Amino acid sequence: MSTAPQPAVLVRPYDPAWPVRAAELTAGLRAALGPAAVRVEHIGSTAVPGMAAKPVYDVQIGVADLAAAERDFDGPLGALGFRRSPHRHDHVPAGSDDDPQRWVKRLWVRRDPAAGPDCNLHVRLLGSPNERLALLFRDWFRAHPEAVPGYAAFKRALAGAVADHDTYADVKDPVVDLVVALAEPWATATGWSPYGS
């Protein structure tokens, strides 16, 4: 009897262990990278209670200098099983006329179970729009649990319909833009800050 092939993109139901493992992961990254990692945050879908997600942690590190981070982080991150990706820019939300150079980042990825959980490590400039957007996306969903099932259902359907991770990300970006369009008025109305109150 043959089994159905696994989808190229795997979206799993929420796992209550995710925040626990993410706390261990972020603590290890803080220790490895030292004070240059000014902020270390669990972001993305695994950081939202109840959200289905790819079993890959997204962690954001806020730094004062991207070039210095690129130079100084390769060694300690390599020892933890991370490899730097050539990807150096984030998607600029649709309708924004912002300079794409304000959306730069550095990205390290880990896909080695022997080294630790799979992780995308997004290193962004403190105060940059892409650093802010990642935190706004997370916090808006945390404050609006009623929106979680719909977004999770979209991701499951998308994962079943596309053949690779790049297509998955490209199709998901405009939906993230819609979420951000709702999140921005909420941020203004509530006085939300990316760094808390």
N, C-alpha and C positions, 0 to 999 in steps of 0.2 A: 504494500500500500504506500503510495507516495504522499508526501506532506506538501502543503501549499508553501510556496517560497515566501521567505520573510520580506516585508517591504524594505525598500532602501532606507527609509526614514522611519524609525521606531518611536512612537509616542505611547508612553505608558501612563496608567492611572497614577494619581498622586500617591506618593509614599511618605508617610509621616516621619520616616527616618531621614528624609532629605535635609531638613534644617539642621538636624544633629550632625550629620556628616559634613554639611557645609560649614558649620561652626568650627569643626576640627580642621577643615581645609583652609579656611581663612586664617585661623590662628597659626597654622604651619607656615602659611605664606608671609604673614607679618613677621614671624621669627626669622624666616630665611632672607627676607628682603630688607629688613631694618627700617630706619626712619625715612628712607626715600619713598617707601610706600605709605604715603600720608594717610590715605583712606583705603580700606579693604572691605568691600561690600559684596554680599551674596545678592545677585540680581537675576533677572530672567524668570522663566516660568517655574523652575524648581524652588524659587523664593516666594511663591504665592500659594498660600494654603488652599488645598483642594484642586489645584490646577494640574491637569494632565500635561506631561512634558516629555521631551526626549531625556533619556537618563544621562544627561551631560550637565554638569554644573557650570553656570556662568558666574564668574567673579570679576568684579571691576576694581581696579587699583587706580586711585587718583594720585597723580604725581605733579610736581612743579616743573619738571623738565623732561620731555619725551626723549630727546636725544640722549640724555644721561641715563634714563631708564633703559633704553635700548642697549646701551653700552654695558651698563652695570648689572642688568638682570639676567642676561644670557647664562652666566656661570651658575648662580644659585638655582635658577629655574631648570637648567639642564640637569642638575643633580637631582631634581625632583621629577624628572621624566618629561619636562615640557620642551617643546621645540617651537622656535619663532616662525610664524606664518608670514608670507609676503603681503598679506592683506593689511593695508595701512589707512583705510578710510571707511567711515560708516556711511550708511544711507542717509541722505539729507531728506527730511520729510517733504512729501509732495506739497506744492504750493509755497514752499519757503524759497526766498531768494538769497538765503544765507550763503556766504562764501564757503564752498566745500572744504577749503583749507582749515576752516574752524572745526571740521569734523574728522580730523586726523586721529589716529590711535596707533598702538602697537598691539599685536595679538600673539599670544603663545597658546598652544594647544597640547593637551596630553591625552593620548589614547593607548595607554599601557597599563593594564590592570595590575601588573606587578608593582608599579610605581605609585598607584593610588587611583581614585575615581577619575573617570573621564571629565575633563574640564576645559572650558574656553576661558582664557584669562585676558580680559580686555584692559589695556593700560591706556588711560585717557588723562588729558590735562585737567587739573583742578579748575572748576569753574567753566569748563567748555560746554557747549550745548549738547554734545553727545554724552558727556558724563551726566548732565542733568536729566536728559531724556531717559536714560536707563533707570534712574532712580524714580522718576515720575511714573513711568510705566509700571514698575513694581508696586509703588505705593498706591497708585490709583486702583489697581486690581485688589490690593489688600483692603482698601476702604470700600470696595464695591463687590463683595462676594457674589452678588446676584449676576454679575457679568461673567464670572469665571466659567460656568458650564457652557455658555455659548461659544466663548473663545476656544475652550478646550475641544468642543465638538468640531469647530472649524479646523483646528490643527490635526485632529485625528483623520478627518476627511481628506485634508490636503496630503497628509503623509501617505494615505492609501492611493493617491492619484498621481503622484510624481515619482520620477525614477531616480532622483539624486538630491543630495543636500543643498546644492547651489540653487536648483529650481525651487525647492521648498522655501529657502530664504527669500528668493526674489518675489515669489507669489505672496509670501507673508508680509513683506515690507509695507505694501499699501494698506493692509488691514491694521498693522501697527500704527500707521499714520492716522487712521480713523479713531483708534483708541486715544492717541495723543490729542486729537481734536476735541475729544470729550474731556480729557484730563486737564488740559490747560485752563478752561474756565473753573474747574473744580479747584485747581491749585490757587488761582486768584481769589476765589470766594473763601477758601479755608485758610489762606495765608501759608500754604504749604511751602516748605523750604527743602532743598535737596539734602541739607545737613541737619534736619530736625529743627525743633524749636529752640 
